[in-house]
Amino acid sequence: MNEQKIKETTNLATNPLIWLVSLFLMIPIPFLVFILIYSRWYFRGEEFGRIRSSIRKYTADCNALNAHIEELRRSYVKAEKTDYGEARFENISKYKYQKKGFNAEFAPNIYDCSRQICGNARKQPFKYICKYFNIAPDEKTLARFEEVLNNFSAAEEGKLLLKNKKDRILSRVKTKIPAVIRIFMAKDLEKNLGFEEIAFNELYYPQFTFRYVSSGGNAGAQFTTTMDIPMLERFVKYLDENIKRRKSAAGQRALMTSKLRTYIKERDHYTCRRCGNSTRREANLLLEIDHIIPIARGGLTEESNLQTLCWKCNRSKGAKVM
């Protein structure tokens, strides 16, 4: 066997994906049928019922945290929800004009424009997003995007803590569950234990797209700005620099950034100011930064108006002043 063949054989042996596929192909059909039948019997059994009952409080807590994270993830969608009415589209052009995008459904965050605007938006995306997506660079908009940034930052942190929390619970019951169930029925195991599925995608970040398509539909370009956490921090800073405010001490304020969030948590010793729970007691506790006077009531993002709350206390507070 020459050196090339030895190398190919080694790659096949060490590649995890190829190894798993090979293992799956080696499993006989009767064994797969046995696993399915056995798992159904096991999940309905008294022993599994006792295991599920013993961690019910923890699974409920995980599911509540998961629901809270989903609310945070959708904070921008809720903030942008405006009823503009409805209109029915009908193509009445003589030759059934088929330009790409002409028959597409209306998308609120896609702006069809000329090649020039598309090119300029690539160079100065924040400026053109404000201009063409009706985002006024004012105090109200700044406050709204700061709140979205705060929520998204908490959601990003929360989903990692949630995974750690769930893994820790599963490790506690690991030895009580048959290996064949843990290995071959992992997803069904989590579902039957009562865990709701955790979504780890990033589709909730707002996106703004400038799109150009030529009249014949043969040429086109588009530029998209995704408002993930680093981009949101830059956008908040851009809004702040472009807002015309009083040049006085009262007109100065801090901006919601990752640095400020960390500072407030450190100042409050990673402890909830309402219930007293802390990361010392609960390692995977999600702590959030709360506006004492809510933004909706005119509260500003400044140190004296910020406090650390655990996710449960922050969720129950809502828009109330505490």
C-alpha positions as a printed NumPy array, in Angstrom:
array([[  0.   ,   0.   ,   0.   ],
       [  1.513,   3.315,  -1.083],
       [  1.67 ,   6.469,   1.079],
       [ -1.387,   8.096,  -0.578],
       [ -3.632,   5.08 ,   0.117],
       [ -2.403,   4.911,   3.73 ],
       [ -3.265,   8.616,   4.141],
       [ -6.779,   8.112,   2.671],
       [ -7.38 ,   5.111,   4.952],
       [ -6.254,   7.124,   7.994],
       [ -8.574,  10.003,   7.083],
       [-11.535,   7.618,   6.79 ],
       [-10.75 ,   6.103,  10.163],
       [-10.377,   9.421,  12.005],
       [-13.222,  11.393,  10.407],
       [-16.058,  11.371,  13.023],
       [-18.823,  11.883,  10.458],
       [-17.699,   8.986,   8.263],
       [-17.257,   6.827,  11.359],
       [-20.795,   7.57 ,  12.598],
       [-22.338,   6.925,   9.166],
       [-20.449,   3.65 ,   8.91 ],
       [-21.62 ,   2.652,  12.389],
       [-25.241,   3.484,  11.526],
       [-25.069,   1.42 ,   8.327],
       [-23.738,  -1.511,  10.348],
       [-26.752,  -1.433,  12.706],
       [-29.266,  -4.036,  11.53 ],
       [-32.897,  -3.061,  10.962],
       [-34.191,  -5.448,  13.672],
       [-32.046,  -3.628,  16.246],
       [-33.525,  -0.238,  15.232],
       [-37.026,  -1.683,  15.561],
       [-36.09 ,  -3.052,  18.985],
       [-34.864,   0.396,  20.116],
       [-38.114,   2.059,  19.018],
       [-40.292,  -0.533,  20.77 ],
       [-38.127,  -0.587,  23.889],
       [-38.029,   3.224,  24.157],
       [-41.842,   3.484,  23.952],
       [-42.195,   0.861,  26.666],
       [-39.522,   2.498,  28.824],
       [-40.945,   6.053,  28.58 ],
       [-44.346,   4.733,  29.739],
       [-42.885,   2.78 ,  32.647],
       [-43.078,   3.586,  36.378],
       [-39.303,   3.875,  36.78 ],
       [-39.046,   6.589,  34.115],
       [-42.118,   8.277,  35.606],
       [-40.313,   8.575,  38.947],
       [-37.247,  10.082,  37.267],
       [-39.415,  12.591,  35.407],
       [-41.239,  13.538,  38.619],
       [-37.976,  14.016,  40.526],
       [-36.798,  16.738,  38.121],
       [-40.191,  18.277,  37.265],
       [-39.433,  21.473,  39.189],
       [-36.128,  21.888,  37.315],
       [-37.574,  21.172,  33.867],
       [-40.371,  23.673,  34.533],
       [-37.76 ,  26.263,  35.513],
       [-35.776,  25.55 ,  32.336],
       [-38.889,  25.832,  30.187],
       [-39.877,  29.118,  31.841],
       [-36.388,  30.49 ,  31.184],
       [-36.602,  29.259,  27.595],
       [-39.91 ,  31.108,  27.133],
       [-38.393,  34.258,  28.63 ],
       [-35.451,  34.078,  26.226],
       [-37.881,  33.752,  23.309],
       [-39.637,  36.924,  24.484],
       [-36.31 ,  38.747,  24.59 ],
       [-35.384,  37.451,  21.148],
       [-38.63 ,  38.804,  19.7  ],
       [-38.365,  42.194,  21.399],
       [-37.508,  43.976,  18.146],
       [-40.37 ,  42.342,  16.263],
       [-42.815,  43.513,  18.949],
       [-41.321,  47.007,  18.944],
       [-41.699,  47.255,  15.158],
       [-45.226,  45.852,  14.949],
       [-47.28 ,  48.522,  13.173],
       [-50.535,  48.086,  11.259],
       [-50.129,  49.737,   7.85 ],
       [-53.253,  48.181,   6.34 ],
       [-53.504,  45.649,   3.527],
       [-53.514,  45.793,  -0.261],
       [-54.059,  43.041,  -2.838],
       [-51.408,  42.688,  -5.557],
       [-52.327,  41.945,  -9.174],
       [-49.965,  41.953, -12.134],
       [-51.862,  43.766, -14.94 ],
       [-48.889,  44.467, -17.223],
       [-49.519,  43.598, -20.873],
       [-46.684,  41.09 , -21.134],
       [-46.901,  39.798, -17.576],
       [-43.718,  41.57 , -16.556],
       [-41.539,  39.041, -14.741],
       [-38.72 ,  41.18 , -13.342],
       [-37.238,  39.38 , -10.347],
       [-38.757,  40.754,  -7.165],
       [-41.678,  42.435,  -8.946],
       [-44.18 ,  39.8  ,  -7.841],
       [-42.622,  39.257,  -4.418],
       [-44.529,  39.789,  -1.204],
       [-43.918,  43.079,   0.573],
       [-41.06 ,  42.806,   3.071],
       [-40.788,  45.677,   5.572],
       [-36.999,  45.483,   5.848],
       [-36.178,  45.302,   2.141],
       [-35.918,  48.511,   0.161],
       [-35.918,  48.235,  -3.65 ],
       [-33.886,  51.121,  -4.969],
       [-31.63 ,  52.438,  -7.725],
       [-28.076,  51.247,  -8.251],
       [-26.775,  54.557,  -6.871],
       [-28.74 ,  54.34 ,  -3.605],
       [-27.728,  50.712,  -3.238],
       [-24.057,  51.665,  -3.636],
       [-24.33 ,  54.566,  -1.193],
       [-26.075,  52.342,   1.354],
       [-23.104,  50.014,   1.201],
       [-20.778,  52.877,   2.164],
       [-22.992,  54.464,   4.84 ],
       [-25.493,  51.805,   5.965],
       [-26.611,  53.5  ,   9.206],
       [-27.357,  56.799,   7.493],
       [-29.386,  55.162,   4.729],
       [-31.187,  52.77 ,   7.1  ],
       [-32.462,  55.75 ,   9.078],
       [-33.452,  57.588,   5.889],
       [-35.228,  54.841,   3.973],
       [-36.637,  52.69 ,   6.788],
       [-38.312,  55.55 ,   8.66 ],
       [-36.011,  55.372,  11.68 ],
       [-35.842,  58.864,  13.143],
       [-32.492,  59.632,  14.822],
       [-34.025,  60.962,  18.04 ],
       [-34.125,  60.201,  21.776],
       [-37.118,  57.881,  21.431],
       [-35.404,  55.755,  18.773],
       [-32.173,  55.679,  20.759],
       [-34.038,  54.442,  23.839],
       [-35.84 ,  51.768,  21.799],
       [-32.655,  50.381,  20.252],
       [-30.877,  50.466,  23.603],
       [-33.68 ,  48.345,  25.014],
       [-33.435,  45.918,  22.093],
       [-29.652,  45.723,  22.57 ],
       [-30.133,  45.027,  26.276],
       [-32.691,  42.292,  25.542],
       [-30.612,  40.646,  22.83 ],
       [-27.517,  40.633,  25.051],
       [-29.514,  38.941,  27.81 ],
       [-30.94 ,  36.425,  25.322],
       [-27.472,  35.507,  24.027],
       [-26.182,  35.014,  27.559],
       [-29.369,  33.259,  28.631],
       [-29.375,  30.569,  25.965],
       [-25.849,  29.476,  26.964],
       [-26.786,  29.415,  30.653],
       [-29.955,  27.504,  29.768],
       [-27.97 ,  24.833,  27.942],
       [-25.61 ,  24.49 ,  30.912],
       [-28.591,  24.276,  33.264],
       [-30.256,  21.56 ,  31.19 ],
       [-27.027,  19.566,  30.787],
       [-26.483,  19.695,  34.541],
       [-29.972,  18.305,  35.206],
       [-29.488,  15.531,  32.643],
       [-26.15 ,  14.558,  34.192],
       [-27.912,  14.036,  37.546],
       [-30.19 ,  11.326,  36.135],
       [-27.724,   9.926,  33.619],
       [-26.832,   6.812,  35.616],
       [-30.519,   5.947,  36.159],
       [-31.317,   5.796,  32.432],
       [-30.317,   2.835,  30.221],
       [-27.359,   3.542,  27.925],
       [-29.282,   2.464,  24.82 ],
       [-31.875,   5.21 ,  25.508],
       [-29.23 ,   7.876,  26.189],
       [-27.236,   7.038,  23.061],
       [-29.888,   6.303,  20.453],
       [-32.911,   8.24 ,  21.74 ],
       [-31.355,  11.397,  23.174],
       [-33.878,  13.817,  21.632],
       [-36.875,  11.698,  22.634],
       [-35.395,  11.364,  26.109],
       [-35.283,  15.142,  26.608],
       [-38.8  ,  15.529,  25.244],
       [-40.229,  12.809,  27.482],
       [-38.465,  14.271,  30.512],
       [-40.407,  17.463,  29.852],
       [-37.782,  19.725,  28.295],
       [-39.012,  22.047,  25.575],
       [-36.775,  22.459,  22.538],
       [-34.212,  25.247,  22.771],
       [-33.785,  27.356,  19.626],
       [-30.193,  28.407,  18.984],
       [-30.611,  30.132,  15.627],
       [-29.809,  33.799,  14.984],
       [-32.709,  34.632,  12.659],
       [-34.233,  37.022,  15.18 ],
       [-31.617,  39.722,  14.557],
       [-33.198,  42.567,  12.556],
       [-31.854,  42.884,   9.027],
       [-32.047,  45.827,   6.631],
       [-31.529,  45.145,   2.929],
       [-31.067,  47.543,   0.026],
       [-31.824,  45.754,  -3.24 ],
       [-31.282,  46.813,  -6.84 ],
       [-32.607,  44.867,  -9.846],
       [-32.219,  46.137, -13.399],
       [-35.302,  46.763, -15.535],
       [-34.723,  43.551, -17.467],
       [-33.988,  41.573, -14.343],
       [-30.592,  40.408, -15.61 ],
       [-28.426,  42.474, -13.275],
       [-28.781,  43.176,  -9.606],
       [-27.119,  43.665,  -6.247],
       [-28.159,  43.853,  -2.631],
       [-26.501,  44.86 ,   0.615],
       [-27.743,  43.665,   3.993],
       [-26.895,  44.986,   7.442],
       [-27.584,  42.506,  10.231],
       [-28.169,  44.158,  13.589],
       [-26.422,  41.605,  15.771],
       [-25.072,  42.701,  19.155],
       [-21.796,  44.319,  17.954],
       [-23.652,  46.098,  15.119],
       [-26.411,  47.252,  17.486],
       [-23.792,  48.757,  19.791],
       [-22.334,  50.679,  16.85 ],
       [-25.815,  51.776,  15.732],
       [-26.69 ,  53.012,  19.233],
       [-23.472,  55.039,  19.266],
       [-24.284,  56.412,  15.783],
       [-27.759,  57.493,  16.918],
       [-26.332,  59.131,  20.013],
       [-23.792,  61.12 ,  17.988],
       [-26.47 ,  62.315,  15.55 ],
       [-29.162,  63.338,  18.024],
       [-29.513,  67.068,  18.567],
       [-29.721,  67.436,  22.325],
       [-29.117,  70.104,  24.865],
       [-25.413,  70.613,  25.519],
       [-25.852,  70.41 ,  29.272],
       [-25.169,  67.973,  32.086],
       [-28.842,  66.946,  32.023],
       [-28.53 ,  66.118,  28.357],
       [-25.607,  63.74 ,  28.882],
       [-26.224,  60.049,  29.424],
       [-24.526,  56.677,  29.309],
       [-25.177,  54.268,  26.455],
       [-26.255,  50.671,  26.874],
       [-23.183,  48.66 ,  25.928],
       [-21.703,  45.318,  26.952],
       [-19.18 ,  47.226,  29.05 ],
       [-21.952,  49.066,  30.945],
       [-23.937,  45.839,  31.483],
       [-20.873,  44.172,  32.993],
       [-20.137,  47.209,  35.165],
       [-23.668,  47.268,  36.658],
       [-23.487,  43.54 ,  37.465],
       [-20.097,  43.997,  39.135],
       [-21.376,  47.009,  41.06 ],
       [-24.323,  44.953,  42.344],
       [-22.024,  41.955,  43.117],
       [-23.842,  39.737,  40.59 ],
       [-26.864,  39.746,  42.914],
       [-30.525,  40.435,  42.154],
       [-31.502,  43.689,  43.871],
       [-35.045,  42.386,  44.454],
       [-34.863,  38.756,  45.632],
       [-31.196,  38.539,  46.636],
       [-30.393,  35.512,  44.472],
       [-26.889,  35.559,  43.009],
       [-24.486,  33.61 ,  40.824],
       [-22.791,  32.429,  44.018],
       [-25.948,  30.49 ,  44.911],
       [-26.957,  29.521,  41.388],
       [-24.093,  29.2  ,  38.921],
       [-26.294,  29.36 ,  35.811],
       [-28.474,  32.248,  36.984],
       [-29.38 ,  34.716,  34.232],
       [-28.931,  38.274,  35.498],
       [-30.361,  41.177,  33.491],
       [-29.918,  44.935,  33.57 ],
       [-33.159,  46.713,  34.434],
       [-34.176,  50.351,  34.127],
       [-35.574,  51.35 ,  37.538],
       [-37.724,  53.964,  35.826],
       [-38.665,  52.118,  32.602],
       [-37.69 ,  53.56 ,  29.239],
       [-41.399,  53.556,  28.359],
       [-41.901,  56.076,  31.174],
       [-38.984,  58.285,  30.277],
       [-36.231,  56.521,  32.219],
       [-32.71 ,  57.01 ,  30.895],
       [-29.821,  54.612,  30.471],
       [-27.597,  55.942,  33.233],
       [-25.934,  54.278,  36.217],
       [-28.332,  55.731,  38.803],
       [-31.328,  54.35 ,  36.862],
       [-29.929,  50.854,  36.305],
       [-30.016,  47.808,  38.563],
       [-29.308,  44.089,  38.384],
       [-32.314,  41.759,  38.495],
       [-32.55 ,  38.024,  37.986],
       [-34.61 ,  37.044,  34.963],
       [-37.613,  36.003,  37.077],
       [-37.815,  39.331,  38.914],
       [-37.247,  41.295,  35.712],
       [-39.918,  39.304,  33.905],
       [-42.47 ,  39.906,  36.67 ],
       [-41.65 ,  43.608,  36.886],
       [-42.644,  44.509,  33.32 ],
       [-43.119,  48.277,  32.996],
       [-43.675,  48.806,  36.733],
       [-41.415,  51.125,  38.745],
       [-39.746,  49.26 ,  41.6  ]])
